């Protein structure tokens, strides 16, 4: 069985890398990350024209109808370039619309996502709650006669200040599976998305505060029985998406450090000649290739073997979490004291590793989940 990328996917990777190298080099990344929105509107329109925003959206809604494997090819390259944008947020929001939206909802939102005129995000989690357990969701809806209102706070929301809508989770009953999802438009009454300062300035994170935000019947996604598994699937896709960006970032950090090691001289030789530099770089590369193998299998399983997705998504995210932290720390150290300074680009990758760690669950949470899944599989065998 061949798990390699197709020729078309390799061409997509090359085109994405060429575009980002030309249109969003690190100097442009540094400029964009200082802006209030955290992304560049003109670049957003360009990636829409390139088809990135509609990769997984069906053709009848303006997309390309491709797979998540195609999407992670682009996400790897966006991570390699530290491309600041609400790309992952919008990709995840569109994926749940594709899965649970009715025909009217799909035609209302998906074409705009594909052409770049609409951006979305997901608001699933709450403070001090287990992000891998949808049963921990506590936000509940009030009201009757078909119109509901939501009051509460969602945390860990990506790009809260630059999107047009949020897919918000809430509780519609007291049972662990009594969950619902609704589309809440930003800018509406009682809807306020706020970003807060991040160690990684290329990313925007914050809270979504709801104060009596109205939810009409046409804003509710799917049926109650469909929502719990849909949230589980959304968390899996989120873990896969951020791990794909991490794969590109780790590779770029290793290459940047290897180049520095071949240029920086000590005792008359490039420092890359010394074992104390060679060995850490080799270990970083081994870690990178190992978690990428898990990532690629987890992504393939989204379409090929859905039952295996939770286990391999958790293994990929957990391994990548540990590997990215080690790579971020070691590459800064191999640059010497200068690696910590603003002038050097390697510190940007170190900061990205800090953002990545808690996203959609850290290593400890995913190892526990993988262990539980494995135990359940063995018990049912």
C-alpha positions as CSV (number, residue, x, y, z in Angstrom):
1,X,0.0,0.0,0.0
2,X,1.4,3.4,-1.0
3,X,1.0,6.2,1.5
4,X,3.1,8.7,-0.5
5,X,1.8,11.9,-1.9
6,X,0.4,12.0,-5.4
7,X,2.1,14.0,-8.2
8,X,-0.8,16.5,-8.0
9,X,-0.2,16.9,-4.2
10,X,3.5,17.4,-4.7
11,X,2.7,20.1,-7.3
12,X,0.3,21.7,-4.8
13,X,3.1,21.7,-2.2
14,X,5.6,23.3,-4.6
15,X,3.1,26.0,-5.6
16,X,2.2,26.8,-2.0
17,X,5.8,27.1,-1.0
18,X,6.6,29.3,-4.0
19,X,3.7,31.6,-3.3
20,X,4.6,31.9,0.4
21,X,8.3,32.5,-0.3
22,X,7.5,35.2,-2.7
23,X,4.4,36.9,-1.2
24,X,4.9,36.3,2.6
25,X,8.6,35.9,3.4
26,X,9.6,36.3,7.1
27,X,9.9,40.1,6.7
28,X,6.3,40.2,5.7
29,X,5.3,37.9,8.5
30,X,7.0,40.3,11.0
31,X,5.0,43.2,9.5
32,X,1.6,41.4,9.6
33,X,2.0,40.1,13.1
34,X,2.2,43.6,14.4
35,X,-1.2,44.6,12.9
36,X,-4.4,44.5,14.9
37,X,-6.1,41.9,12.7
38,X,-3.1,39.6,12.5
39,X,-3.6,38.8,8.8
40,X,-3.3,40.6,5.5
41,X,-6.6,41.0,3.5
42,X,-4.9,41.1,0.1
43,X,-3.0,37.9,0.8
44,X,-6.3,36.3,2.0
45,X,-7.9,37.1,-1.3
46,X,-4.9,35.7,-3.1
47,X,-5.0,32.3,-1.3
48,X,-8.8,32.2,-2.0
49,X,-8.0,32.6,-5.7
50,X,-5.4,29.8,-5.4
51,X,-8.2,27.6,-4.0
52,X,-6.7,27.0,-0.6
53,X,-9.9,28.1,1.3
54,X,-12.1,25.7,-0.6
55,X,-9.9,22.7,-0.9
56,X,-12.2,20.4,1.1
57,X,-15.5,22.2,0.2
58,X,-17.6,20.3,-2.4
59,X,-17.6,21.7,-5.9
60,X,-21.3,22.5,-5.9
61,X,-20.5,25.1,-3.2
62,X,-17.6,26.7,-5.0
63,X,-14.8,24.5,-3.6
64,X,-12.4,21.9,-5.1
65,X,-13.9,18.8,-3.4
66,X,-10.5,17.5,-2.4
67,X,-9.4,15.5,0.6
68,X,-7.9,16.5,4.0
69,X,-4.6,15.1,2.7
70,X,-4.5,17.9,0.2
71,X,-5.4,20.4,3.0
72,X,-2.5,19.3,5.2
73,X,-0.1,19.8,2.3
74,X,-1.0,23.5,2.3
75,X,-1.0,23.6,6.1
76,X,2.5,22.2,6.3
77,X,3.7,25.0,4.0
78,X,1.8,27.7,5.9
79,X,3.4,26.4,9.1
80,X,6.8,26.4,7.5
81,X,6.4,30.1,6.6
82,X,4.6,31.0,9.9
83,X,2.0,32.5,7.7
84,X,-0.3,34.7,9.8
85,X,-4.0,34.1,8.9
86,X,-7.2,32.6,10.1
87,X,-6.7,29.6,7.7
88,X,-7.0,26.8,10.3
89,X,-10.0,28.5,12.0
90,X,-11.9,28.8,8.7
91,X,-11.0,25.3,7.5
92,X,-12.4,23.8,10.7
93,X,-15.5,26.0,10.6
94,X,-16.2,25.0,7.0
95,X,-15.6,21.3,7.8
96,X,-18.4,21.2,10.4
97,X,-20.7,23.1,8.1
98,X,-20.0,20.4,5.4
99,X,-20.8,17.7,7.9
100,X,-23.9,19.0,9.7
101,X,-25.2,21.9,7.7
102,X,-28.5,21.6,5.8
103,X,-28.7,22.7,2.2
104,X,-29.7,26.3,3.0
105,X,-26.9,26.7,5.5
106,X,-24.3,25.3,3.1
107,X,-25.4,27.6,0.3
108,X,-25.4,30.6,2.8
109,X,-21.8,30.1,4.1
110,X,-19.7,27.7,2.1
111,X,-19.4,29.7,-1.2
112,X,-18.3,32.8,0.7
113,X,-15.7,30.8,2.6
114,X,-14.3,29.3,-0.7
115,X,-14.1,32.8,-2.3
116,X,-12.5,34.4,0.7
117,X,-15.3,36.8,1.5
118,X,-16.3,35.0,4.7
119,X,-14.1,33.8,7.6
120,X,-15.1,31.5,10.4
121,X,-13.9,30.0,13.6
122,X,-15.0,27.5,16.2
123,X,-15.9,28.2,19.9
124,X,-16.1,24.8,21.6
125,X,-14.2,25.0,24.9
126,X,-14.6,26.7,28.3
127,X,-12.2,27.7,31.0
128,X,-10.6,24.9,33.0
129,X,-12.5,22.3,30.9
130,X,-11.2,19.1,29.3
131,X,-10.9,20.0,25.6
132,X,-10.9,16.3,24.6
133,X,-14.2,15.6,26.4
134,X,-17.3,17.3,24.9
135,X,-19.2,16.2,28.0
136,X,-17.4,19.0,29.9
137,X,-19.3,21.7,27.9
138,X,-21.5,23.6,30.3
139,X,-22.8,26.6,28.3
140,X,-26.6,26.2,28.1
141,X,-29.3,27.8,26.0
142,X,-32.2,29.7,27.4
143,X,-35.6,30.4,25.8
144,X,-38.4,28.7,23.9
145,X,-40.7,29.1,20.9
146,X,-37.8,28.2,18.6
147,X,-35.6,31.1,19.5
148,X,-32.8,30.6,22.0
149,X,-30.3,32.8,23.7
150,X,-26.7,32.1,24.8
151,X,-24.9,33.7,27.7
152,X,-21.4,32.7,28.8
153,X,-17.8,32.7,27.7
154,X,-16.0,30.4,25.3
155,X,-12.2,30.3,25.7
156,X,-9.3,29.2,23.5
157,X,-11.0,30.7,20.4
158,X,-8.8,31.2,17.4
159,X,-9.0,34.5,15.5
160,X,-11.9,35.9,17.5
161,X,-11.5,39.4,16.2
162,X,-11.2,38.8,12.5
163,X,-13.9,36.3,11.6
164,X,-17.5,36.7,10.4
165,X,-19.1,33.8,12.4
166,X,-18.4,31.2,15.1
167,X,-19.6,27.7,15.4
168,X,-20.6,27.6,19.1
169,X,-21.2,24.5,21.2
170,X,-23.8,24.5,23.9
171,X,-25.9,22.2,26.1
172,X,-29.5,21.4,25.1
173,X,-30.2,19.0,28.0
174,X,-28.7,17.5,31.1
175,X,-27.3,14.3,29.6
176,X,-23.7,14.0,28.5
177,X,-24.7,13.7,24.9
178,X,-27.3,16.5,25.0
179,X,-25.1,18.9,23.0
180,X,-25.8,21.3,20.1
181,X,-23.9,23.5,17.7
182,X,-25.1,26.8,16.3
183,X,-23.8,29.4,13.9
184,X,-23.4,32.8,15.7
185,X,-22.5,35.8,13.6
186,X,-19.8,38.1,14.9
187,X,-21.0,41.7,15.4
188,X,-24.5,40.7,16.5
189,X,-26.1,41.8,19.7
190,X,-24.5,40.2,22.7
191,X,-21.6,38.7,20.7
192,X,-18.1,40.0,21.4
193,X,-14.8,38.3,20.3
194,X,-11.7,39.6,22.0
195,X,-8.0,38.7,21.3
196,X,-5.4,38.9,24.0
197,X,-1.6,39.2,23.7
198,X,0.2,36.0,22.8
199,X,3.8,34.9,23.1
200,X,3.4,33.9,19.4
201,X,2.5,37.2,17.7
202,X,1.8,35.4,14.4
203,X,-1.3,33.8,16.0
204,X,-4.5,35.4,17.4
205,X,-6.3,33.8,20.3
206,X,-8.9,35.0,22.8
207,X,-12.4,34.6,24.2
208,X,-15.9,34.8,22.8
209,X,-18.3,36.5,25.2
210,X,-22.0,35.9,24.7
211,X,-24.6,38.0,26.5
212,X,-28.0,36.9,25.4
213,X,-26.9,36.2,21.9
214,X,-29.9,35.1,19.8
215,X,-30.0,31.7,18.1
216,X,-32.7,31.2,15.5
217,X,-33.8,27.7,14.3
218,X,-32.0,28.3,11.0
219,X,-28.7,28.8,12.9
220,X,-28.7,25.4,14.6
221,X,-26.5,22.7,12.9
222,X,-27.6,19.1,12.7
223,X,-29.7,17.1,15.0
224,X,-28.9,16.6,18.8
225,X,-27.9,13.0,18.2
226,X,-25.4,13.9,15.6
227,X,-23.6,16.6,17.5
228,X,-21.5,14.7,20.1
229,X,-19.7,12.6,17.4
230,X,-19.4,15.7,15.2
231,X,-17.6,17.6,18.1
232,X,-15.3,14.6,18.6
233,X,-14.5,14.6,14.9
234,X,-13.9,18.3,14.9
235,X,-11.4,18.0,17.8
236,X,-9.6,15.3,15.8
237,X,-9.5,17.5,12.7
238,X,-8.2,20.4,14.8
239,X,-5.4,18.3,16.3
240,X,-4.5,17.1,12.8
241,X,-4.6,20.6,11.4
242,X,-2.3,22.2,14.0
243,X,0.0,19.2,13.9
244,X,0.4,19.7,10.1
245,X,1.4,23.3,10.7
246,X,3.8,22.2,13.3
247,X,5.4,19.7,10.9
248,X,6.2,22.5,8.5
249,X,7.5,24.8,11.3
250,X,9.7,22.1,12.8
251,X,11.2,21.4,9.4
252,X,11.9,25.1,8.8
253,X,13.5,25.5,12.2
254,X,15.8,22.6,11.6
255,X,16.8,23.9,8.1
256,X,17.3,27.4,9.4
257,X,19.6,26.1,12.2
258,X,21.5,23.8,9.9
259,X,22.2,26.8,7.6
260,X,23.4,28.8,10.5
261,X,25.6,26.0,11.7
262,X,27.3,25.9,8.3
263,X,27.9,29.7,8.3
264,X,28.9,30.3,12.0
265,X,32.6,29.5,12.5
266,X,34.4,28.6,15.8
267,X,38.0,27.5,16.2
268,X,38.5,27.9,12.4
269,X,35.6,25.6,11.4
270,X,31.9,25.9,10.9
271,X,30.1,24.8,14.1
272,X,28.2,22.3,12.0
273,X,31.4,20.1,11.9
274,X,31.2,19.5,15.7
275,X,29.3,16.5,17.1
276,X,27.7,18.6,19.7
277,X,25.8,20.3,16.9
278,X,25.4,17.4,14.4
279,X,23.8,15.0,16.9
280,X,21.0,17.3,18.1
281,X,20.1,18.3,14.5
282,X,20.0,14.6,13.6
283,X,17.7,13.8,16.6
284,X,15.4,16.7,15.7
285,X,15.1,15.4,12.1
286,X,14.3,11.9,13.4
287,X,11.6,13.3,15.6
288,X,10.2,15.3,12.8
289,X,9.9,12.4,10.3
290,X,8.4,10.2,13.0
291,X,5.5,12.4,14.0
292,X,4.9,13.3,10.3
293,X,4.4,9.5,9.6
294,X,1.7,9.4,12.4
295,X,0.2,12.7,11.0
296,X,-0.1,11.4,7.5
297,X,-1.7,8.1,8.6
298,X,-4.2,10.0,10.8
299,X,-5.1,12.2,7.9
300,X,-5.5,9.3,5.5
301,X,-7.7,7.6,8.0
302,X,-10.2,10.5,8.0
303,X,-11.4,9.1,4.7
304,X,-10.0,5.6,4.7
305,X,-10.5,4.3,8.2
306,X,-12.5,6.7,10.4
307,X,-12.5,4.4,13.4
308,X,-8.7,4.8,13.7
309,X,-8.7,8.6,13.5
310,X,-8.9,9.3,17.3
311,X,-6.0,7.1,18.2
312,X,-3.6,8.2,15.5
313,X,-4.6,11.9,15.8
314,X,-3.7,11.7,19.5
315,X,-0.5,9.9,18.9
316,X,0.5,12.4,16.2
317,X,-0.4,15.4,18.3
318,X,1.3,14.1,21.5
319,X,4.6,13.2,19.7
320,X,4.6,16.5,17.8
321,X,4.0,18.4,21.0
322,X,7.1,16.9,22.6
323,X,9.2,17.1,19.5
324,X,8.3,20.8,18.7
325,X,9.1,21.9,22.2
326,X,12.5,20.1,22.1
327,X,13.2,21.5,18.6
328,X,12.2,25.0,19.6
329,X,14.5,25.0,22.6
330,X,17.5,23.2,21.0
331,X,17.5,25.3,17.8
332,X,17.6,28.5,19.9
333,X,20.5,27.0,21.9
334,X,22.4,26.1,18.8
335,X,22.2,29.7,17.7
336,X,23.9,30.6,21.0
337,X,22.8,33.6,23.0
338,X,21.7,35.5,19.8
339,X,18.9,33.0,19.2
340,X,16.8,34.6,21.9
341,X,17.0,38.1,20.3
342,X,14.3,39.7,18.2
343,X,16.6,40.1,15.3
344,X,17.0,36.4,14.7
345,X,14.1,34.5,13.1
346,X,14.6,31.3,15.1
347,X,12.9,32.7,18.1
348,X,9.7,33.0,16.1
349,X,9.6,29.2,15.7
350,X,10.3,28.7,19.4
351,X,7.3,30.9,20.2
352,X,5.2,28.9,17.7
353,X,6.0,25.8,19.7
354,X,4.6,27.4,22.8
355,X,1.3,28.3,21.0
356,X,1.1,24.8,19.6
357,X,1.4,22.9,22.9
358,X,-2.1,23.4,24.4
359,X,-4.0,23.6,21.1
360,X,-6.6,20.8,21.0
361,X,-5.0,19.1,24.0
362,X,-1.4,18.8,25.1
363,X,0.8,15.7,25.0
364,X,-0.3,14.4,28.4
365,X,-4.0,14.7,27.5
366,X,-3.5,12.9,24.2
367,X,-1.3,10.1,25.6
368,X,-4.0,9.5,28.2
369,X,-6.6,9.4,25.5
370,X,-4.5,7.1,23.3
371,X,-4.1,4.7,26.2
372,X,-7.8,4.7,27.0
373,X,-8.6,4.0,23.3
374,X,-6.1,1.2,23.2
375,X,-7.5,-0.3,26.4
376,X,-11.0,-0.1,25.1
377,X,-10.0,-1.8,21.8
378,X,-8.3,-4.6,23.7
379,X,-11.3,-5.1,26.0
380,X,-13.6,-5.4,23.0
381,X,-11.4,-7.7,21.0
